[in-house]
Amino acid sequence: MRFGLIYLQQNPRPWSEDGEEKVLNEALEQVVLADRLGFSTVWASEHHFLDEYSHSSAPEIFLAAAAARTKNIRLAHGIVTLPPAVNHPARVAERIATLDLVSGGRVEFGSGQGSTQHELGAFGIDRATKRDQWREAIGVITRMFTEVPFTGHDGEWVSMPPRNVLPKPKQKPHPPLWVACSSPETVETAARNGVGALSFAFMTPEEAKERVEAYYRIIESEDCVPVGKAVNANFAVALPFLCHTDEETAYERALGGVDFYVNSFMHFYVQGAHRPGITDLRAEFEKRPPVPPENAARMDMVVRRGIGTPQKIADMIRVQEEAGVDEIIFQVQLGANKHEHICESLELFAREVMPEFTERREAREIAKQERLAVPVKSALERIENTTVDVSDYVIRTDMEEFQNSAPKTED
């Protein structure tokens, strides 16, 4: 079992002049602490235009700053939005490879399609085609990581002539691939493409177990055809987190931020009417009708399971471990939760909970690798080679092009 942190860079109103700077700097301090404590991964989301809910529009900058301050923790995009109108594949490949080099090969490359209308609509992305755009873009990017030169692509969403895309990543053939998963269908898509499943859904332990089993069943089947040049067989679950020796204190410190997170998620993804730069989310929450009791009870059970005493959280992790989850990603910087409370929580968790699970991590990883060795080898053999010979492709200089196109003059 591995443990990570994920950052949305939430900045609830009322806004102050230095609010965003403070959020970023506190998050970086937490990452430095997590690196020292032995956490495995820091994840940074990519979102655009989501007032208060997420000000994490340039995660590559945040992760580069984290790389410069840390030594061991892995640096994960959770996720890069891949429709080319948001991020051109060549720019993604260049940024990921550069981060992998400056960090000494610590990058995890999570990607996704984009989700909210606030983001998709702003970039002119058709919701009906976003999955196809992701699939084409990720295939092009992994070729850019590995082909010397990239031999070009002429597809429905991406067209680019041959170029040597530089630099190349330190990790070979490329950093591990992940995809955001919010439903059983997207979990299965992750498995069919041989990439890690990064699950953000509000799942019960029973639902997590079902999805993990379905994921590994496909990974081990002939349906797994890697979209990249390697298989990353891993299943991660993200959930709100705060650890304290007194359970009521944990709830008191965490639930304000969790309520903000859940309500703002609902606002942008489900039922909110938003006026950019104007809407005050807390005022909107107060207008919203009460959640039906059965839905409230389920949500309360799901979001509270990572909040409480070390013993309670250890019990929760054992359930996830038994279900086959490979990594639990803690959402710590939610709403206006206090920086000092987050740091205290991380230290307590690392001291009282983490050792039990890190002690058996290596044996668990070895057993998984042995179980998947043959299926992964078979999956890699199913990768189609799309590289073509472009050795005769020549790019003319600007001066040559000008001279060839210039009108002839008489003597």
C-alpha positions in Angstrom: 0.0 0.0 0.0 1.3 3.4 -1.0 0.1 6.8 0.3 -0.1 10.1 -1.6 -1.5 13.6 -1.4 -3.6 15.4 -4.0 -4.0 19.1 -4.4 -6.9 21.0 -6.1 -5.6 24.4 -4.7 -9.0 25.3 -3.3 -9.4 29.0 -2.4 -12.8 29.7 -0.9 -14.2 33.2 -0.6 -13.7 35.7 0.9 -10.6 36.2 -1.3 -7.6 38.1 -0.1 -4.9 39.7 -2.2 -2.3 37.0 -1.2 -4.8 34.1 -0.9 -3.7 32.1 -3.9 0.0 32.6 -3.1 -0.6 31.4 0.5 -2.5 28.3 -0.8 0.3 27.4 -3.1 3.1 28.0 -0.6 1.3 26.1 2.2 0.8 23.2 -0.2 4.5 23.1 -1.0 5.4 23.1 2.7 3.1 20.1 3.1 4.7 18.3 0.2 8.2 18.8 1.7 6.9 17.4 5.0 5.3 14.5 3.2 8.6 13.7 1.4 10.4 13.6 4.8 7.7 11.4 6.3 7.8 8.8 3.6 4.7 9.5 1.5 5.0 8.0 -1.9 3.3 10.5 -4.2 2.1 14.1 -4.6 -0.7 14.6 -7.2 -1.6 17.9 -8.7 -5.0 18.3 -10.5 -5.5 20.5 -13.6 -8.7 22.6 -13.7 -9.6 25.8 -15.4 -12.1 28.6 -14.5 -13.5 26.8 -11.4 -13.7 29.7 -8.9 -13.0 28.6 -5.4 -13.2 24.9 -6.1 -9.8 24.6 -7.9 -7.2 27.2 -8.8 -4.8 24.6 -10.0 -4.5 25.6 -13.6 -0.8 25.1 -14.1 0.1 21.9 -12.2 3.4 21.5 -14.1 4.7 24.6 -12.4 3.6 23.4 -8.9 5.2 20.0 -9.5 8.4 21.6 -10.7 8.5 23.6 -7.5 7.9 20.5 -5.5 10.6 18.7 -7.4 13.2 21.3 -6.4 12.2 21.0 -2.8 12.1 17.2 -2.4 14.2 14.1 -2.9 12.1 11.0 -3.0 8.4 11.7 -3.4 7.0 11.0 -6.8 5.4 13.8 -8.8 2.1 13.0 -10.4 -0.2 14.8 -12.7 -3.7 14.0 -11.6 -4.6 14.8 -14.4 -3.4 16.6 -17.5 -6.4 17.5 -19.7 -5.6 16.0 -23.1 -8.1 17.3 -25.7 -5.7 19.2 -28.0 -7.6 22.5 -27.7 -6.4 22.6 -24.0 -3.0 21.0 -24.3 -1.3 20.2 -27.6 0.3 16.7 -27.4 3.8 18.0 -28.3 3.6 20.5 -25.4 2.5 17.8 -23.0 5.3 15.5 -24.1 7.9 18.3 -23.7 6.7 19.3 -20.2 6.4 15.8 -18.9 9.8 14.8 -20.1 11.4 18.0 -18.7 9.9 17.4 -15.3 11.0 13.8 -15.4 14.6 14.9 -16.1 14.8 17.7 -13.4 13.2 15.4 -10.8 15.5 12.4 -11.5 12.8 10.3 -13.0 10.0 10.8 -10.4 7.1 11.6 -12.7 3.7 9.8 -12.9 1.7 10.9 -15.9 -2.0 11.0 -15.3 -4.3 12.2 -18.0 -8.0 12.7 -18.6 -10.7 14.1 -20.9 -11.9 17.2 -19.0 -15.3 17.1 -17.4 -17.1 20.3 -16.5 -18.9 22.5 -19.0 -17.1 25.4 -17.5 -13.8 23.9 -18.9 -15.0 22.0 -22.0 -17.2 24.9 -23.2 -14.4 27.5 -22.8 -12.1 25.5 -25.0 -14.7 24.5 -27.6 -14.6 20.8 -26.8 -17.6 18.7 -27.7 -18.5 16.4 -24.8 -19.5 13.7 -27.2 -16.0 13.4 -28.6 -13.8 14.1 -25.6 -13.0 10.4 -25.0 -11.9 9.9 -28.6 -9.8 13.0 -28.3 -8.1 11.7 -25.2 -7.5 8.3 -26.8 -5.8 9.8 -29.9 -3.8 12.3 -27.9 -2.4 9.8 -25.4 -1.3 7.5 -28.2 0.5 10.4 -30.0 2.2 11.6 -26.8 3.6 8.1 -25.9 5.0 8.0 -29.5 6.6 11.4 -28.9 8.3 10.0 -25.8 9.8 7.1 -27.6 10.3 7.8 -31.3 13.5 9.4 -32.6 12.2 11.3 -34.5 8.5 11.3 -33.9 7.3 10.1 -37.3 4.2 12.3 -37.6 0.5 11.8 -37.2 -2.5 12.8 -39.3 -5.7 12.0 -37.3 -9.1 13.3 -36.6 -8.0 15.5 -33.7 -4.2 15.8 -34.0 -2.2 16.5 -37.1 1.6 17.1 -36.9 4.5 16.4 -39.3 7.6 14.6 -38.3 9.7 16.3 -35.7 12.1 15.2 -33.1 10.2 16.0 -29.9 12.7 17.0 -27.2 13.7 16.3 -24.5 13.0 12.6 -23.9 12.0 11.4 -20.4 14.5 9.8 -18.0 12.1 6.9 -17.3 12.1 4.3 -20.1 10.1 3.8 -22.2 8.2 6.7 -20.5 6.7 7.7 -17.1 3.9 5.4 -15.8 0.5 6.3 -17.3 -2.7 6.9 -15.4 -6.2 8.0 -16.3 -8.9 9.7 -14.2 -11.8 7.3 -13.5 -15.1 8.4 -12.2 -17.3 5.4 -13.1 -17.1 1.6 -13.5 -16.9 2.2 -17.3 -13.8 4.4 -17.1 -12.1 2.0 -14.7 -12.6 -0.7 -17.4 -11.3 1.7 -20.1 -8.1 2.2 -18.0 -7.6 -1.5 -17.8 -8.1 -2.1 -21.5 -5.5 0.6 -22.2 -3.0 -0.8 -19.7 -2.9 2.3 -17.6 -3.3 3.0 -13.9 -6.8 3.8 -12.6 -7.0 7.1 -10.7 -10.4 7.0 -9.0 -12.0 10.1 -7.6 -15.5 8.8 -7.3 -17.3 8.7 -4.0 -17.2 5.0 -3.6 -18.1 2.6 -0.8 -15.5 -0.1 0.1 -17.8 -2.7 -1.6 -17.8 -0.7 -4.8 -14.1 -0.2 -4.6 -13.6 -3.9 -4.3 -15.8 -4.6 -7.3 -14.0 -2.0 -9.5 -10.5 -3.3 -8.5 -11.5 -6.9 -9.3 -12.9 -5.8 -12.7 -9.8 -3.7 -13.4 -7.3 -6.6 -12.8 -9.6 -9.1 -14.5 -9.2 -7.0 -17.7 -5.5 -6.3 -17.2 -5.0 -10.1 -17.1 -7.1 -10.7 -20.2 -6.6 -10.4 -24.0 -8.7 -7.2 -23.8 -5.7 -5.3 -22.4 -3.9 -3.6 -25.3 -1.6 -0.9 -23.9 -2.1 2.6 -25.2 1.5 3.4 -24.3 4.7 1.3 -24.5 4.4 -0.2 -21.0 1.7 -1.4 -18.7 1.1 0.4 -15.4 -1.2 -2.0 -13.4 -2.2 0.1 -10.4 -5.5 1.2 -8.8 -5.6 4.3 -6.6 -8.4 5.8 -4.6 -8.7 9.4 -3.5 -10.6 10.5 -0.3 -10.7 13.3 2.2 -8.4 12.9 5.2 -7.5 14.2 8.6 -6.0 12.2 11.5 -6.2 13.2 15.2 -6.0 11.2 18.4 -9.5 12.5 19.3 -12.2 11.6 16.7 -14.4 14.6 17.5 -11.5 16.9 17.1 -10.7 15.4 13.7 -14.3 15.9 12.6 -14.3 19.5 13.9 -11.1 20.3 12.1 -11.9 18.5 8.8 -15.6 18.6 8.1 -15.9 22.3 7.2 -13.4 21.8 4.4 -15.0 18.5 3.3 -18.4 20.1 3.2 -17.0 22.9 1.0 -15.4 20.3 -1.3 -18.5 18.2 -1.7 -20.8 21.2 -2.2 -18.5 22.9 -4.7 -18.1 19.6 -6.5 -21.9 19.4 -6.8 -22.1 23.0 -7.9 -19.7 22.6 -10.8 -20.4 19.0 -11.9 -24.1 18.5 -11.2 -26.5 21.3 -10.4 -24.9 24.7 -10.2 -25.7 27.9 -12.2 -22.5 29.8 -12.1 -21.6 33.5 -12.9 -17.8 33.6 -13.5 -16.0 35.7 -11.0 -19.2 36.7 -9.3 -20.9 33.6 -7.8 -20.2 33.1 -4.1 -20.3 29.3 -3.5 -21.1 29.5 0.2 -24.1 31.7 -0.6 -25.2 29.2 -3.3 -24.9 26.3 -0.8 -27.3 28.0 1.6 -30.0 28.4 -1.1 -29.7 24.7 -2.2 -32.5 22.4 -1.0 -31.5 19.7 1.6 -30.0 16.5 0.2 -32.4 13.5 0.6 -31.6 11.6 3.8 -30.6 8.4 2.0 -28.1 10.3 -0.2 -26.8 12.3 2.8 -26.2 9.1 4.8 -24.2 7.5 2.0 -22.2 10.7 1.4 -21.5 11.1 5.1 -20.2 7.5 5.3 -18.0 7.8 2.2 -16.4 11.2 3.0 -15.8 10.5 6.7 -14.0 7.2 6.4 -10.6 8.9 6.1 -11.2 11.2 9.0 -10.7 10.2 12.6 -8.2 8.5 14.9 -5.1 6.5 13.8 -7.0 3.3 14.7 -10.0 4.2 12.7 -8.0 5.1 9.7 -5.8 2.0 9.9 -9.0 -0.1 10.0 -10.2 1.7 6.8 -6.9 1.1 5.0 -6.9 -2.6 5.9 -10.3 -2.8 4.1 -8.9 -1.0 1.1 -5.8 -3.2 1.1 -7.9 -6.4 1.2 -9.9 -5.1 -1.7 -6.7 -4.8 -3.7 -6.3 -1.0 -3.8 -2.6 -0.1 -4.5 -2.5 3.5 -3.4 -4.7 5.8 -1.2 -4.5 9.4 -2.1 -5.4 11.8 0.7 -7.3 15.0 0.0 -6.0 17.3 2.7 -6.1 20.8 1.5 -9.9 21.2 1.3 -11.8 24.4 1.8 -10.3 26.5 4.5 -8.8 23.7 6.5 -5.8 25.0 8.5 -2.3 24.4 7.4 -1.0 23.6 10.9 -3.8 21.0 11.4 -2.9 19.3 8.1 0.8 19.1 9.0 0.0 17.7 12.5 -2.3 15.2 10.8 0.4 14.0 8.4 2.9 13.6 11.2 0.5 11.6 13.4 -0.4 9.3 10.5 3.2 8.7 9.5 4.1 7.9 13.1 1.1 5.8 14.1 -0.4 4.3 10.9 2.0 4.2 8.0 4.6 1.7 9.4 2.2 -1.3 9.4 1.5 -0.9 5.7 5.0 0.0 4.5 6.5 -3.0 6.2 4.5 -5.4 4.0 4.6 -3.2 0.8 7.6 -4.9 -0.8 6.3 -8.4 -0.4 2.9 -7.3 -1.7 4.5 -5.7 -4.7 6.7 -8.7 -5.5 3.7 -11.0 -5.3 1.7 -8.7 -7.7 4.6 -8.5 -10.2 4.9 -12.3 -10.2 1.1 -12.7 -10.8 1.1 -10.2 -13.6 4.4 -11.1 -15.3 2.9 -13.3 -18.0 -0.3 -11.2 -18.7 1.8 -8.0 -18.9 4.3 -9.7 -21.3 1.3 -10.8 -23.5 -0.2 -7.3 -23.4 3.0 -5.7 -24.6 3.1 -8.1 -27.5 -0.3 -6.8 -28.6 1.0 -3.2 -29.1 0.8 -2.2 -32.7 3.9 -0.6 -34.2 2.9 2.6 -35.8 6.4 4.0 -36.5 7.1 4.6 -40.2 10.4 5.4 -42.1 10.8 9.2 -42.4 14.5 9.2 -43.1 13.9 11.1 -46.4 11.8 13.8 -44.8 13.5 17.2 -45.0 12.5 20.5 -43.5 13.6 23.5 -45.7 14.9 26.6 -44.0 12.9 29.8 -44.1 15.5 31.4 -46.4 15.3 28.5 -48.8 11.5 28.7 -48.9 11.7 32.4 -49.5 14.2 32.0 -52.3 12.2 29.3 -54.0 9.0 31.3 -53.8 10.3 34.8 -54.7 9.4 36.1 -58.2 12.1 36.0 -60.8 13.5 39.4 -62.0 14.9 40.2 -65.4 18.5 41.4 -65.8 
